[in-house]
Amino acid sequence: MLFSQIIGHDEIKRKLIQSVRENRVSHAQLFLGQGGCGTLPLALAYAQYINCENKGEHDSCGHCHSCLQFEKFMHPDLHFVIPTNTTKKKKEKGTINFLEEWREYLTQCECYAEEQEWLDFIEIENKLGIIAIEEAQSIIHDLSFKAYEAEYRVVVIWMAERINEVTANTLLKVIEEPPEKTIFLLVAENQENILQTIRSRTVLVKIPRIGDAEIRQALTDKTKCSIGDAEKAVALANGNWKKALNVINESYSDTVQFDLFTRWMRLCFKAALGDIIDFADKDFKPLGRDKQIKFFRYALNIVRNSLLINNNLVEKTYLSEDEMKFAKNFSPFINDKNYIETVAMFEESINQIERNINASLVFMDNSFKMTKLLRLK
């Protein structure tokens, strides 16, 4: 990863680069900061810069053999330690068993990794991610060999809070006195949850929250969102890039779902069966299972709020301006005679799609029923 790809933190970047250029790279460092602020991206960009074959004044070259391998997270002298556990697909925990998924996840999230998101990605279900004793033994074994081709071997330990006491005791000596040209970069969010024995052997690199201006600029550049949406996301994010991005994505998702739902209801009200069939094929089917489920959940929300409006309980609704305008016009058609059946139908549709029943058939069945339900007064 390049420093230029990281949002904000210009002063931190400058200090990290300066430490390399002045040959003052500490052998064990703790990158500490809140989730979504860029701790892991900074550690990875630092590791890449350390081993870049054509270092620039402000960044890695991005083109040498080492950089190309680092950018794919596949450099033989880049080692990861990450929280894992057994899953339905994998009966053994440990980083080595999840490296392919980890590289895919890092690419997907652009290195702004979040623990729960990672655990969901590998479908760990209700288990906790752990860094077990086997991880320490594996790292000690790997470091017993010479570096393959880089000037420095780099061990990135992500979510260092998950190192238990037994694992920590095994790692202490190698962190305190690592093999020559070996660097440990620990990444964590909560200093208090890291064992003191580990903390005392690292140099702290404290990463602050990302500045509002930097997040605002990145949002408008990367997502092409409006200034208003960017301001809303910045206010809610509190320096967390992932949270800001999620706010924008959810806002976009709601806009798309609103458009789909309103068009669908108008077709159902008109009983335009030919247009409904086209809508199912061209608009609903391409959404994919996850978005189809979200669509029906969105439909449930609009229907429930419409019933509240119909019963003069507008103050209990939570809708955007456009949604409120639509719901006020739609509310006369959601009443005591059709509400329960409509909600039950949408909830059953979610269950059916989750069970991999043909979503297009489910949608068409809903459409035919809605043409009748909307006429009940």
ZADRENDREN-513362 format. One line per field, with one value per residue (C-alpha): residue in three letters; x, y, z. Coordinates in nm, 3 decimals, m for minus. Layout:
% ZADRENDREN-513362
rest: c(ala|...) .
xx: c(X|...) .
yy: c(Y|...) .
zz: c(Z|...) .
***
This chain:
% ZADRENDREN-513362
rest: c(met|leu|phe|ser|gln|ile|ile|gly|his|asp|glu|ile|lys|arg|lys|leu|ile|gln|ser|val|arg|glu|asn|arg|val|ser|his|ala|gln|leu|phe|leu|gly|gln|gly|gly|cys|gly|thr|leu|pro|leu|ala|leu|ala|tyr|ala|gln|tyr|ile|asn|cys|glu|asn|lys|gly|glu|his|asp|ser|cys|gly|his|cys|his|ser|cys|leu|gln|phe|glu|lys|phe|met|his|pro|asp|leu|his|phe|val|ile|pro|thr|asn|thr|thr|lys|lys|lys|lys|glu|lys|gly|thr|ile|asn|phe|leu|glu|glu|trp|arg|glu|tyr|leu|thr|gln|cys|glu|cys|tyr|ala|glu|glu|gln|glu|trp|leu|asp|phe|ile|glu|ile|glu|asn|lys|leu|gly|ile|ile|ala|ile|glu|glu|ala|gln|ser|ile|ile|his|asp|leu|ser|phe|lys|ala|tyr|glu|ala|glu|tyr|arg|val|val|val|ile|trp|met|ala|glu|arg|ile|asn|glu|val|thr|ala|asn|thr|leu|leu|lys|val|ile|glu|glu|pro|pro|glu|lys|thr|ile|phe|leu|leu|val|ala|glu|asn|gln|glu|asn|ile|leu|gln|thr|ile|arg|ser|arg|thr|val|leu|val|lys|ile|pro|arg|ile|gly|asp|ala|glu|ile|arg|gln|ala|leu|thr|asp|lys|thr|lys|cys|ser|ile|gly|asp|ala|glu|lys|ala|val|ala|leu|ala|asn|gly|asn|trp|lys|lys|ala|leu|asn|val|ile|asn|glu|ser|tyr|ser|asp|thr|val|gln|phe|asp|leu|phe|thr|arg|trp|met|arg|leu|cys|phe|lys|ala|ala|leu|gly|asp|ile|ile|asp|phe|ala|asp|lys|asp|phe|lys|pro|leu|gly|arg|asp|lys|gln|ile|lys|phe|phe|arg|tyr|ala|leu|asn|ile|val|arg|asn|ser|leu|leu|ile|asn|asn|asn|leu|val|glu|lys|thr|tyr|leu|ser|glu|asp|glu|met|lys|phe|ala|lys|asn|phe|ser|pro|phe|ile|asn|asp|lys|asn|tyr|ile|glu|thr|val|ala|met|phe|glu|glu|ser|ile|asn|gln|ile|glu|arg|asn|ile|asn|ala|ser|leu|val|phe|met|asp|asn|ser|phe|lys|met|thr|lys|leu|leu|arg|leu|lys) .
xx: c(0.000|0.119|0.113|m0.069|m0.362|m0.417|m0.665|m0.510|m0.232|0.027|0.239|0.241|0.343|0.625|0.762|0.747|0.925|1.185|1.260|1.342|1.552|1.748|1.784|1.595|1.345|1.251|1.234|0.896|0.628|0.266|0.032|m0.252|m0.576|m0.952|m1.118|m1.134|m0.866|m0.601|m0.371|m0.338|m0.301|m0.023|0.157|0.134|0.247|0.538|0.638|0.624|0.831|1.097|1.155|1.094|1.388|1.346|1.223|1.094|1.111|0.744|0.640|0.730|0.785|0.495|0.662|0.960|0.941|0.908|0.628|0.428|0.443|0.356|0.056|m0.082|0.008|0.211|0.571|0.753|0.906|0.574|0.418|0.071|m0.075|m0.453|m0.742|m0.914|m1.110|m1.259|m1.553|m1.787|m1.544|m1.219|m1.162|m0.830|m0.774|m0.458|m0.348|m0.186|m0.524|m0.690|m0.426|m0.616|m0.931|m0.726|m0.568|m0.908|m1.056|m0.771|m0.821|m1.196|m1.172|m0.866|m0.678|m0.923|m0.997|m1.246|m1.244|m1.615|m1.628|m1.333|m1.492|m1.817|m1.619|m1.481|m1.821|m1.693|m2.051|m2.069|m1.710|m1.445|m1.138|m0.824|m0.447|m0.349|m0.019|0.011|0.049|0.350|0.510|0.454|0.614|0.916|0.959|0.936|1.183|1.437|1.511|1.686|1.488|1.396|1.471|1.378|1.613|1.377|1.132|0.813|0.566|0.230|0.019|m0.332|m0.568|m0.289|m0.552|m0.639|m0.300|m0.364|m0.115|0.026|0.082|0.235|0.484|0.594|0.637|0.814|1.169|1.145|0.979|1.241|1.536|1.422|1.650|1.857|1.665|1.327|1.055|0.736|0.446|0.160|m0.175|m0.439|m0.737|m0.736|m0.409|m0.558|m0.647|m0.289|m0.080|0.169|0.451|0.387|0.329|0.654|0.855|0.717|0.754|0.413|0.295|m0.030|m0.267|m0.530|m0.875|m0.883|m0.957|m1.306|m1.172|m0.975|m1.277|m1.503|m1.260|m1.209|m1.585|m1.653|m1.353|m1.416|m1.795|m1.895|m2.151|m2.303|m2.148|m2.457|m2.424|m2.052|m2.120|m2.375|m2.129|m1.846|m2.067|m2.155|m1.812|m1.605|m1.285|m1.365|m1.333|m1.521|m1.813|m1.827|m1.822|m2.099|m2.317|m2.276|m2.342|m2.653|m2.781|m2.727|m2.886|m3.196|m3.228|m3.216|m3.460|m3.698|m3.704|m3.762|m4.034|m4.232|m4.223|m4.326|m4.622|m4.746|m4.736|m4.921|m5.183|m5.244|m5.234|m5.000|m4.903|m4.689|m4.488|m4.458|m4.308|m4.055|m3.979|m3.915|m3.678|m3.490|m3.492|m3.550|m3.372|m3.030|m3.015|m2.883|m2.995|m2.857|m3.002|m3.334|m3.360|m3.272|m3.538|m3.813|m3.687|m3.703|m4.058|m4.154|m4.023|m4.225|m4.541|m4.509|m4.449|m4.741|m4.973|m4.851|m4.932|m5.273|m5.341|m5.223|m4.896|m4.660|m4.440|m4.345|m4.218|m3.856|m3.842|m3.648|m3.825|m3.894|m4.004|m4.241|m4.398|m4.458|m4.578|m4.839|m4.988|m4.945|m5.083|m5.456|m5.386|m5.223|m5.488|m5.615|m5.763|m5.442|m5.151|m5.106|m5.124|m4.883|m4.625|m4.656|m4.609|m4.292|m4.147|m4.217|m4.052|m3.734|m3.738|m3.794|m3.508|m3.278|m3.367|m3.266|m3.619|m3.640|m3.652|m3.823|m4.113|m4.136|m4.146|m4.413|m4.628|m4.595|m4.689|m5.009|m5.112|m5.033|m5.259|m5.547|m5.429|m5.399|m5.769|m5.883|m6.033) .
yy: c(0.000|0.352|0.633|0.841|0.598|0.663|0.931|1.211|1.164|1.365|1.428|1.058|0.964|1.219|1.084|0.722|0.802|1.010|0.719|0.501|0.762|0.829|0.456|0.482|0.199|0.045|m0.333|m0.349|m0.081|m0.058|0.128|0.231|0.403|0.372|0.151|0.296|0.562|0.395|0.206|m0.104|0.093|0.300|m0.011|m0.176|0.137|0.166|m0.197|m0.145|0.174|0.006|m0.258|m0.046|m0.075|0.282|0.485|0.832|1.129|1.098|0.744|0.402|0.384|0.142|m0.021|m0.223|m0.598|m0.557|m0.298|m0.508|m0.803|m0.589|m0.439|m0.791|m0.877|m1.169|m1.070|m1.376|m1.158|m1.008|m1.219|m1.172|m1.273|m1.219|m1.336|m1.648|m1.949|m2.262|m2.226|m2.464|m2.466|m2.469|m2.708|m2.554|m2.198|m1.998|m1.730|m1.977|m2.137|m1.803|m1.619|m1.638|m1.497|m1.232|m1.106|m1.097|m0.908|m0.653|m0.584|m0.545|m0.309|m0.124|m0.223|m0.040|m0.363|m0.399|m0.701|m0.786|m0.730|m0.968|m1.234|m1.202|m1.231|m1.572|m1.675|m1.742|m1.724|m1.662|m1.752|m1.505|m1.436|m1.542|m1.533|m1.866|m2.023|m2.194|m1.849|m1.766|m2.103|m2.057|m1.710|m1.827|m2.115|m1.886|m1.637|m1.912|m1.903|m1.627|m1.359|m1.459|m1.139|m0.823|m0.613|m0.651|m0.918|m0.759|m0.930|m0.750|m0.853|m0.715|m0.678|m0.741|m0.729|m1.087|m1.220|m1.425|m1.460|m1.796|m1.667|m1.346|m1.532|m1.733|m1.418|m1.203|m1.309|m1.289|m0.945|m0.820|m0.972|m1.046|m1.198|m0.947|m0.725|m0.829|m0.579|m0.639|m0.402|m0.455|m0.295|m0.240|m0.029|m0.056|m0.021|m0.138|m0.476|m0.547|m0.732|m0.504|m0.745|m0.689|m0.313|m0.258|m0.409|m0.185|0.177|0.344|0.505|0.675|0.729|1.000|1.018|1.131|1.500|1.602|1.790|1.486|1.255|1.508|1.539|1.162|1.098|1.344|1.216|0.844|0.817|1.132|1.200|1.544|1.793|1.759|1.380|1.416|1.661|1.423|1.132|1.337|1.439|1.077|0.924|1.087|1.039|0.682|0.640|0.309|0.456|0.756|0.530|0.313|0.621|0.716|0.361|0.327|0.661|0.552|0.214|0.379|0.605|0.309|0.105|0.400|0.434|0.060|0.038|0.340|0.221|m0.129|m0.006|0.214|m0.083|m0.298|m0.029|m0.010|m0.393|m0.351|m0.719|m0.688|m0.404|m0.595|m0.894|m0.661|m0.497|m0.837|m0.939|m0.613|m0.445|m0.701|m1.014|m0.843|m0.720|m1.051|m1.231|m0.994|m0.682|m0.858|m0.933|m0.572|m0.457|m0.646|m0.518|m0.168|m0.239|m0.348|m0.020|0.192|m0.011|0.015|0.390|0.431|0.263|0.501|0.797|0.649|0.642|1.003|0.901|1.095|1.191|0.823|0.785|0.806|0.879|1.102|1.397|1.207|0.896|1.100|1.264|0.925|0.759|1.029|0.957|0.582|0.559|0.551|0.219|0.063|m0.002|m0.248|m0.472|m0.537|m0.442|m0.776|m0.977|m0.742|m0.757|m1.136|m1.166|m0.955|m1.137|m1.473|m1.349|m1.271|m1.622|m1.780|m1.593|m1.680|m2.046|m1.996|m2.023|m1.862|m1.488|m1.393|m1.628|m1.490|m1.134|m1.214|m1.384|m1.074|m0.852|m1.040|m1.033|m0.662|m0.572|m0.711|m0.595|m0.231|m0.233|m0.338|m0.042) .
zz: c(0.000|m0.079|0.175|m0.087|m0.073|0.297|0.405|0.610|0.868|0.674|0.985|1.082|0.728|0.733|1.062|0.946|0.621|0.806|1.042|0.742|0.562|0.882|0.955|1.285|1.237|1.572|1.567|1.750|1.710|1.822|1.586|1.815|1.711|1.697|1.436|1.088|1.148|0.932|1.169|0.948|0.621|0.779|0.906|0.562|0.377|0.623|0.565|0.189|0.208|0.424|0.156|m0.155|m0.397|m0.526|m0.230|m0.309|m0.078|0.012|m0.080|m0.216|m0.589|m0.637|m0.938|m0.817|m0.764|m0.387|m0.410|m0.654|m0.415|m0.112|m0.289|m0.338|0.025|m0.112|m0.042|0.102|0.375|0.483|0.758|0.907|1.242|1.256|1.476|1.341|1.459|1.311|1.070|0.889|0.596|0.793|1.080|1.183|1.304|1.242|0.997|0.761|0.697|0.612|0.412|0.084|0.246|0.431|0.109|m0.059|0.236|0.247|m0.123|m0.075|0.225|0.089|0.408|0.636|0.816|1.101|1.326|1.314|0.941|0.899|1.119|0.924|0.600|0.702|0.844|1.193|1.326|1.703|1.787|1.895|1.688|1.873|1.831|1.978|2.081|1.741|1.582|1.798|1.726|1.353|1.352|1.554|1.308|1.003|1.148|1.208|0.833|0.643|0.463|0.109|m0.079|0.118|0.325|0.622|0.724|0.858|1.090|1.106|1.406|1.354|1.652|1.902|2.179|2.084|2.197|2.509|2.793|2.683|2.328|2.462|2.680|2.377|2.165|2.426|2.358|1.978|1.998|2.244|2.058|1.702|1.440|1.247|1.003|1.144|1.237|1.434|1.363|1.606|1.524|1.793|1.894|2.274|2.461|2.791|2.639|2.535|2.789|2.963|2.886|2.514|2.539|2.728|2.445|2.168|2.060|2.054|1.730|1.825|1.534|1.594|1.438|1.077|1.034|0.921|0.620|0.502|0.535|0.359|0.067|0.040|0.037|m0.243|m0.442|m0.401|m0.387|m0.582|m0.310|m0.256|m0.015|0.205|0.227|0.297|0.581|0.735|0.715|0.866|1.159|1.234|1.168|1.444|1.247|1.139|0.762|0.751|0.945|0.711|0.408|0.556|0.609|0.241|0.122|0.337|0.213|m0.147|m0.075|0.074|m0.229|m0.467|m0.258|m0.232|m0.609|m0.659|m0.395|m0.516|m0.877|m0.772|m0.565|m0.850|m1.087|m0.832|m0.779|m1.154|m1.178|m1.476|m1.494|m1.807|m1.657|m1.328|m1.513|m1.682|m1.346|m1.185|m1.465|m1.519|m1.177|m0.901|m1.024|m1.087|m0.724|m0.595|m0.281|m0.015|m0.176|m0.244|0.127|0.211|m0.034|0.146|0.482|0.341|0.218|0.570|0.710|0.465|0.525|0.904|0.890|0.650|0.900|1.171|0.947|0.869|1.244|1.297|1.462|1.235|1.532|1.577|1.218|1.106|0.735|0.500|0.337|0.012|0.200|0.416|0.112|m0.048|0.275|0.334|m0.009|0.034|0.389|0.293|0.121|0.430|0.692|0.950|0.680|0.486|0.716|0.895|0.574|0.395|0.674|0.702|0.324|0.320|0.623|0.461|0.141|0.337|0.486|0.146|m0.021|0.271|0.201|m0.164|m0.304|m0.649|m0.571|m0.897|m0.823|m0.470|m0.605|m0.865|m0.602|m0.384|m0.677|m0.757|m0.391|m0.355|m0.648|m0.437|m0.093|m0.201|m0.285|0.060|0.248) .
***
